[in-house]
């Protein structure tokens, strides 16, 4: 989880641009790699489970982290990282200790 959160925080401006330009960018061939990559990430976060709860919560974590880092919440980076990781783990039903 810390790897995904770290990457999202590092590339928060790029994520913000993608959200802002999403309708225009959806058809661009360079972005064709994104849906399969997101599916692989969701599969990993869901523990390779096909159970609906696991799939839904994995997608919630992917979207929630991306939206949060792109929104520019005014907190220290270390706090942001810790809260994103803890929140994602709780959403996925995993231990936060």
DSSP file (Angstrom, degrees, kcal/mol; ACC not computed):
  #  RESIDUE AA STRUCTURE BP1 BP2  ACC     N-H-->O    O-->H-N    N-H-->O    O-->H-N    TCO  KAPPA ALPHA  PHI   PSI    X-CA   Y-CA   Z-CA
    1    1 A X     >        0   0    0      0, 0.0     4,-2.5     0, 0.0     5,-0.2   0.000 360.0 360.0 360.0 -39.5    0.0    0.0    0.0
    2    2 A X  H  >  +     0   0    0      1,-0.2     4,-2.6     2,-0.2     5,-0.2   0.846 360.0  55.3 -63.1 -31.7    2.8    2.4    0.8
    3    3 A X  H  > S+     0   0    0      2,-0.2     4,-2.3     1,-0.2    -1,-0.2   0.928 109.8  44.5 -65.0 -45.1    4.2    2.0   -2.7
    4    4 A X  H  > S+     0   0    0      2,-0.2     4,-2.5     1,-0.2    -2,-0.2   0.935 115.7  47.4 -64.6 -46.1    0.9    3.0   -4.3
    5    5 A X  H  X S+     0   0    0     -4,-2.5     4,-2.6     1,-0.2     5,-0.2   0.920 111.4  51.7 -61.9 -43.6    0.4    5.9   -1.9
    6    6 A X  H  X S+     0   0    0     -4,-2.6     4,-2.4    -5,-0.2    -1,-0.2   0.913 111.5  46.2 -60.4 -43.6    4.0    7.1   -2.5
    7    7 A X  H  X S+     0   0    0     -4,-2.3     4,-2.3     2,-0.2    -1,-0.2   0.911 111.9  51.3 -65.0 -41.9    3.6    7.1   -6.2
    8    8 A X  H  < S+     0   0    0     -4,-2.5     7,-0.2     1,-0.2    -2,-0.2   0.914 112.7  46.0 -62.4 -41.8    0.3    8.9   -6.1
    9    9 A X  H >< S+     0   0    0     -4,-2.6     3,-1.2     1,-0.2    -1,-0.2   0.908 112.0  51.2 -67.5 -40.5    1.7   11.6   -3.8
   10   10 A X  H 3< S+     0   0    0     -4,-2.4     3,-0.3     1,-0.3    -2,-0.2   0.884 119.6  35.4 -63.2 -38.2    4.8   11.9   -6.0
   11   11 A X  T 3X S+     0   0    0     -4,-2.3     4,-2.2     1,-0.2    -1,-0.3  -0.058  77.3 127.0-107.7  31.8    2.7   12.3   -9.2
   12   12 A X  H <> S+     0   0    0     -3,-1.2     4,-2.2     1,-0.2    -1,-0.2   0.844  73.3  52.1 -60.8 -35.0   -0.2   14.3   -7.7
   13   13 A X  H  > S+     0   0    0     -3,-0.3     4,-2.1     2,-0.2    -1,-0.2   0.897 109.2  49.6 -69.1 -38.0    0.1   17.1  -10.2
   14   14 A X  H  > S+     0   0    0      2,-0.2     4,-2.5     1,-0.2    -2,-0.2   0.896 110.5  50.7 -65.5 -39.5   -0.1   14.6  -13.1
   15   15 A X  H  X S+     0   0    0     -4,-2.2     4,-2.5    -7,-0.2    -2,-0.2   0.912 108.7  52.2 -63.0 -41.9   -3.1   13.0  -11.6
   16   16 A X  H  X S+     0   0    0     -4,-2.2     4,-2.2     1,-0.2    -2,-0.2   0.905 110.0  48.6 -60.8 -42.2   -4.8   16.4  -11.2
   17   17 A X  H  X S+     0   0    0     -4,-2.1     4,-2.4     2,-0.2    -2,-0.2   0.920 109.7  51.8 -64.2 -43.9   -4.1   17.1  -14.9
   18   18 A X  H  X S+     0   0    0     -4,-2.5     4,-0.6     1,-0.2    -2,-0.2   0.928 110.8  48.1 -59.8 -44.6   -5.5   13.7  -15.9
   19   19 A X  H >< S+     0   0    0     -4,-2.5     3,-0.6     1,-0.2     4,-0.3   0.908 113.4  47.9 -61.5 -41.1   -8.7   14.3  -13.9
   20   20 A X  H 3< S+     0   0    0     -4,-2.2    -1,-0.2     1,-0.2    -2,-0.2   0.852 123.0  32.3 -69.0 -34.0   -9.0   17.8  -15.5
   21   21 A X  H >X S+     0   0    0     -4,-2.4     4,-1.9    -5,-0.2     3,-0.6   0.239  82.7 119.4-106.9  12.2   -8.5   16.6  -19.0
   22   22 A X  H <X S+     0   0    0     -3,-0.6     4,-1.7    -4,-0.6     3,-0.2   0.864  71.2  52.3 -51.9 -49.4  -10.0   13.1  -18.8
   23   23 A X  H 34 S+     0   0    0     -4,-0.3     4,-0.3     1,-0.2    -1,-0.2   0.904 115.6  41.7 -57.5 -39.8  -12.8   13.5  -21.4
   24   24 A X  H <4 S+     0   0    0     -3,-0.6     3,-0.3     1,-0.2    -1,-0.2   0.784 116.9  48.9 -75.2 -26.7  -10.3   14.7  -24.0
   25   25 A X  H >< S+     0   0    0     -4,-1.9     3,-1.8    -3,-0.2     6,-0.2   0.655  84.5  87.8 -89.3 -16.5   -7.7   12.1  -23.1
   26   26 A X  T 3< S+     0   0    0     -4,-1.7    -1,-0.2     1,-0.3    -2,-0.1   0.824  92.9  43.6 -56.0 -35.1   -9.8    9.0  -23.0
   27   27 A X  T 3  S+     0   0    0     -4,-0.3    -1,-0.3    -3,-0.3     2,-0.3   0.485  83.5 116.6 -90.3  -1.8   -9.3    8.2  -26.6
   28   28 A X    X   -     0   0    0     -3,-1.8     3,-1.3     1,-0.1     4,-0.2  -0.508  63.7-139.2 -72.5 129.3   -5.6    9.0  -26.8
   29   29 A X  G >  S+     0   0    0     -2,-0.3     3,-1.5     1,-0.3     4,-0.2   0.781  98.2  64.9 -61.2 -28.5   -3.7    5.8  -27.7
   30   30 A X  G >  S+     0   0    0      1,-0.3     3,-0.7     2,-0.1    -1,-0.3   0.835  99.7  53.5 -62.9 -30.6   -0.9    6.5  -25.2
   31   31 A X  G X> S+     0   0    0     -3,-1.3     3,-1.6    -6,-0.2     4,-0.5   0.399  77.1  98.4 -87.1   4.0   -3.4    6.1  -22.4
   32   32 A X  H <> S+     0   0    0     -3,-1.5     4,-0.6     1,-0.3    -1,-0.2   0.729  76.5  62.4 -62.8 -20.0   -4.5    2.7  -23.6
   33   33 A X  H <> S+     0   0    0     -3,-0.7     4,-1.7    -4,-0.2    -1,-0.3   0.667  86.8  75.9 -78.1 -16.2   -2.1    1.2  -21.0
   34   34 A X  H <> S+     0   0    0     -3,-1.6     4,-2.8     1,-0.2     5,-0.3   0.949  88.9  51.1 -67.6 -51.1   -4.0    2.7  -18.1
   35   35 A X  H  X S+     0   0    0     -4,-0.5     4,-2.3     1,-0.2    -1,-0.2   0.918 113.2  45.2 -56.7 -44.5   -7.1    0.5  -17.8
   36   36 A X  H  X S+     0   0    0     -4,-0.6     4,-2.1     2,-0.2    -1,-0.2   0.893 113.9  50.4 -64.7 -35.7   -5.0   -2.8  -17.8
   37   37 A X  H  X S+     0   0    0     -4,-1.7     4,-2.2     2,-0.2    -2,-0.2   0.910 111.0  48.1 -66.6 -41.2   -2.6   -1.3  -15.2
   38   38 A X  H  X S+     0   0    0     -4,-2.8     4,-2.9     1,-0.2    -1,-0.2   0.893 110.3  52.9 -65.4 -39.0   -5.5   -0.2  -13.0
   39   39 A X  H  X S+     0   0    0     -4,-2.3     4,-2.4    -5,-0.3    -2,-0.2   0.899 109.3  48.4 -63.6 -40.6   -7.0   -3.7  -13.3
   40   40 A X  H  X S+     0   0    0     -4,-2.1     4,-2.1     2,-0.2    -1,-0.2   0.902 112.5  48.6 -65.9 -40.3   -3.8   -5.3  -12.2
   41   41 A X  H  X S+     0   0    0     -4,-2.2     4,-2.8     2,-0.2     5,-0.2   0.929 112.0  49.0 -64.3 -44.5   -3.5   -2.9   -9.3
   42   42 A X  H  X S+     0   0    0     -4,-2.9     4,-2.2     1,-0.2    -2,-0.2   0.899 109.7  52.7 -61.3 -40.4   -7.1   -3.6   -8.3
   43   43 A X  H  <>S+     0   0    0     -4,-2.4     5,-3.1     2,-0.2     6,-0.3   0.911 111.4  46.0 -61.7 -42.7   -6.4   -7.4   -8.6
   44   44 A X  H ><5S+     0   0    0     -4,-2.1     3,-1.5     1,-0.2    -2,-0.2   0.925 113.0  48.7 -66.4 -44.7   -3.4   -7.0   -6.2
   45   45 A X  H 3<5S+     0   0    0     -4,-2.8    -1,-0.2     1,-0.3    -2,-0.2   0.826 109.9  53.1 -65.5 -30.4   -5.3   -4.9   -3.7
   46   46 A X  T ><5S-     0   0    0     -4,-2.2     3,-1.2    -5,-0.2    -1,-0.3   0.416 115.6-116.5 -83.1   2.3   -8.2   -7.4   -3.8
   47   47 A X  T < 5 -     0   0    0     -3,-1.5    -3,-0.2     1,-0.2    -2,-0.1   0.827  64.7 -66.4  65.6  30.8   -5.8  -10.2   -3.0
   48   48 A X  T 3 <S+     0   0    0     -5,-3.1    -1,-0.2     1,-0.2     2,-0.2   0.640  98.7 148.2  64.1  16.2   -6.6  -11.8   -6.4
   49   49 A X    <   -     0   0    0     -3,-1.2    -1,-0.2    -6,-0.3    -3,-0.1  -0.573  45.3-158.1 -83.0 143.0  -10.2  -12.4   -5.0
   50   50 A X        +     0   0    0     -2,-0.2    -1,-0.1    -3,-0.1     2,-0.1   0.368  54.4 125.3 -94.7   2.2  -13.1  -12.3   -7.4
   51   51 A X     >  -     0   0    0     -5,-0.2     4,-2.2     1,-0.1     3,-0.3  -0.409  67.8-128.6 -64.4 133.2  -15.5  -11.6   -4.4
   52   52 A X  H  > S+     0   0    0      1,-0.2     4,-2.9     2,-0.2     5,-0.3   0.871 106.6  53.9 -53.3 -41.6  -17.5   -8.4   -5.1
   53   53 A X  H  > S+     0   0    0      1,-0.2     4,-2.6     2,-0.2     5,-0.3   0.928 110.1  47.2 -61.0 -43.5  -16.6   -6.8   -1.8
   54   54 A X  H  > S+     0   0    0     -3,-0.3     4,-1.8     1,-0.2    -1,-0.2   0.903 114.5  46.7 -64.2 -41.4  -12.9   -7.2   -2.5
   55   55 A X  H  X S+     0   0    0     -4,-2.2     4,-2.0     2,-0.2    -2,-0.2   0.919 114.3  46.6 -68.0 -43.7  -13.2   -5.9   -6.0
   56   56 A X  H  X S+     0   0    0     -4,-2.9     4,-2.3    -5,-0.2    -2,-0.2   0.935 113.2  47.6 -65.9 -46.6  -15.3   -2.9   -5.0
   57   57 A X  H  X S+     0   0    0     -4,-2.6     4,-2.3    -5,-0.3    -1,-0.2   0.869 109.2  54.7 -66.4 -33.9  -13.1   -1.9   -2.0
   58   58 A X  H  X S+     0   0    0     -4,-1.8     4,-2.2    -5,-0.3    -1,-0.2   0.934 110.4  45.7 -61.8 -44.7  -10.0   -2.2   -4.2
   59   59 A X  H  X S+     0   0    0     -4,-2.0     4,-2.6     1,-0.2     5,-0.3   0.871 109.9  55.2 -65.9 -36.2  -11.5    0.2   -6.7
   60   60 A X  H  X S+     0   0    0     -4,-2.3     4,-3.1     2,-0.2     5,-0.2   0.911 108.8  47.8 -62.0 -41.7  -12.5    2.5   -3.9
   61   61 A X  H  X S+     0   0    0     -4,-2.3     4,-2.5     2,-0.2     5,-0.3   0.936 111.6  49.5 -65.0 -46.2   -8.9    2.7   -2.6
   62   62 A X  H  X S+     0   0    0     -4,-2.2     4,-1.8     1,-0.2    -2,-0.2   0.951 118.8  38.4 -58.1 -50.2   -7.5    3.4   -6.1
   63   63 A X  H  X S+     0   0    0     -4,-2.6     4,-2.8     2,-0.2     5,-0.3   0.906 115.3  52.3 -68.5 -42.3  -10.0    6.2   -6.7
   64   64 A X  H  X S+     0   0    0     -4,-3.1     4,-2.2    -5,-0.3    -2,-0.2   0.908 111.0  46.0 -63.6 -43.1   -9.9    7.6   -3.2
   65   65 A X  H  X S+     0   0    0     -4,-2.5     4,-2.5    -5,-0.2     5,-0.3   0.939 114.5  48.6 -64.4 -46.2   -6.2    7.9   -3.0
   66   66 A X  H  X S+     0   0    0     -4,-1.8     4,-1.8    -5,-0.3    -2,-0.2   0.928 113.6  45.5 -61.6 -46.8   -6.0    9.5   -6.5
   67   67 A X  H  X S+     0   0    0     -4,-2.8     4,-1.3     1,-0.2    -1,-0.2   0.905 113.1  51.3 -63.9 -41.0   -8.8   12.0   -5.8
   68   68 A X  H  X>S+     0   0    0     -4,-2.2     5,-0.8    -5,-0.3     4,-0.6   0.932 111.5  44.5 -65.1 -46.6   -7.3   12.9   -2.4
   69   69 A X  H  <5S+     0   0    0     -4,-2.5     3,-0.5     1,-0.2    -1,-0.2   0.842 115.0  49.9 -68.4 -30.1   -3.7   13.5   -3.7
   70   70 A X  H  <5S+     0   0    0     -4,-1.8    -1,-0.2    -5,-0.3    -2,-0.2   0.716 100.1  66.1 -77.6 -19.9   -5.1   15.5   -6.6
   71   71 A X  H  <5S-     0   0    0     -4,-1.3    -1,-0.2    -3,-0.4    -2,-0.2   0.662 100.5-127.9 -80.7 -15.1   -7.3   17.7   -4.4
   72   72 A X  T  <5 -     0   0    0     -4,-0.6    -3,-0.1    -3,-0.5    -2,-0.1   0.892  27.4-164.7  74.0  39.0   -4.5   19.4   -2.6
   73   73 A X      < -     0   0    0     -5,-0.8     2,-1.8     1,-0.1    -1,-0.2  -0.364  25.8-119.9 -57.0 133.3   -5.6   18.7    1.0
   74   74 A X        +     0   0    0      6,-0.0     2,-0.3    -2,-0.0    -1,-0.1  -0.535  69.3 115.1 -85.9  78.3   -3.6   21.1    3.2
   75   75 A X  S    S-     0   0    0     -2,-1.8    -3,-0.0     2,-0.0     5,-0.0  -0.953  73.9 -86.1-137.4 158.9   -1.7   18.7    5.4
   76   76 A X     >  -     0   0    0     -2,-0.3     4,-2.8     1,-0.1     3,-0.3  -0.330  40.7-117.4 -62.1 145.3    1.9   17.8    5.9
   77   77 A X  H  > S+     0   0    0      1,-0.2     4,-2.8     2,-0.2     5,-0.2   0.873 114.5  51.8 -54.3 -41.2    3.2   15.2    3.4
   78   78 A X  H  > S+     0   0    0      2,-0.2     4,-2.3     1,-0.2    -1,-0.2   0.892 111.8  47.0 -64.3 -37.9    4.0   12.7    6.2
   79   79 A X  H  > S+     0   0    0     -3,-0.3     4,-2.8     2,-0.2     5,-0.3   0.924 112.2  50.3 -66.9 -44.9    0.5   13.1    7.7
   80   80 A X  H  X S+     0   0    0     -4,-2.8     4,-2.7     2,-0.2     5,-0.2   0.943 112.1  47.5 -57.6 -49.5   -1.0   12.7    4.2
   81   81 A X  H  X S+     0   0    0     -4,-2.8     4,-2.4     1,-0.2     5,-0.2   0.936 113.8  46.6 -58.8 -49.2    1.0    9.5    3.6
   82   82 A X  H  X S+     0   0    0     -4,-2.3     4,-2.6     1,-0.2    -1,-0.2   0.917 114.8  46.1 -61.9 -44.6    0.1    8.0    6.9
   83   83 A X  H  X S+     0   0    0     -4,-2.8     4,-2.8     2,-0.2     5,-0.2   0.885 111.9  50.9 -69.1 -38.2   -3.6    8.8    6.7
   84   84 A X  H  X S+     0   0    0     -4,-2.7     4,-2.5    -5,-0.3     5,-0.2   0.929 113.3  45.6 -63.2 -44.3   -3.9    7.5    3.1
   85   85 A X  H  X S+     0   0    0     -4,-2.4     4,-2.5    -5,-0.2    -2,-0.2   0.946 115.6  45.6 -64.4 -47.8   -2.2    4.2    4.0
   86   86 A X  H  X S+     0   0    0     -4,-2.6     4,-2.3    -5,-0.2    -2,-0.2   0.921 115.0  47.6 -62.7 -44.1   -4.2    3.8    7.2
   87   87 A X  H  X S+     0   0    0     -4,-2.8     4,-2.5     2,-0.2    -1,-0.2   0.897 112.2  49.4 -63.9 -41.2   -7.5    4.7    5.4
   88   88 A X  H  X S+     0   0    0     -4,-2.5     4,-2.3    -5,-0.2    -2,-0.2   0.924 111.3  49.0 -64.6 -44.0   -6.8    2.4    2.5
   89   89 A X  H  <>S+     0   0    0     -4,-2.5     5,-3.1    -5,-0.2     4,-0.4   0.909 111.9  49.0 -63.3 -41.0   -5.9   -0.5    4.8
   90   90 A X  H ><5S+     0   0    0     -4,-2.3     3,-1.3     3,-0.2    -1,-0.2   0.928 110.2  51.4 -62.5 -43.8   -9.1    0.0    6.8
   91   91 A X  H 3<5S+     0   0    0     -4,-2.5    -2,-0.2     1,-0.3    -1,-0.2   0.893 111.0  48.2 -60.2 -39.6  -11.2    0.2    3.6
   92   92 A X  T 3<5S-     0   0    0     -4,-2.3    -1,-0.3    -5,-0.2    -2,-0.2   0.503 116.7-115.9 -79.8  -2.7   -9.6   -3.1    2.4
   93   93 A X  T < 5 +     0   0    0     -3,-1.3     2,-0.2    -4,-0.4    -3,-0.2   0.785  69.1 138.1  74.9  27.3  -10.4   -4.7    5.8
   94   94 A X      < -     0   0    0     -5,-3.1    -1,-0.3    -6,-0.2    -2,-0.1  -0.676  61.9 -86.5-105.4 160.4   -6.7   -5.1    6.6
   95   95 A X        -     0   0    0     -2,-0.2    -1,-0.1     1,-0.1    -3,-0.0  -0.342  28.2-163.6 -63.1 140.1   -4.8   -4.6    9.9
   96   96 A X              0   0    0      1,-0.1    -1,-0.1    -7,-0.1    -6,-0.1   0.287 360.0 360.0-107.4   7.9   -3.6   -1.0   10.4
   97   97 A X              0   0    0    -11,-0.0    -1,-0.1     0, 0.0    -2,-0.1   0.463 360.0 360.0 -99.0 360.0   -1.1   -1.9   13.2
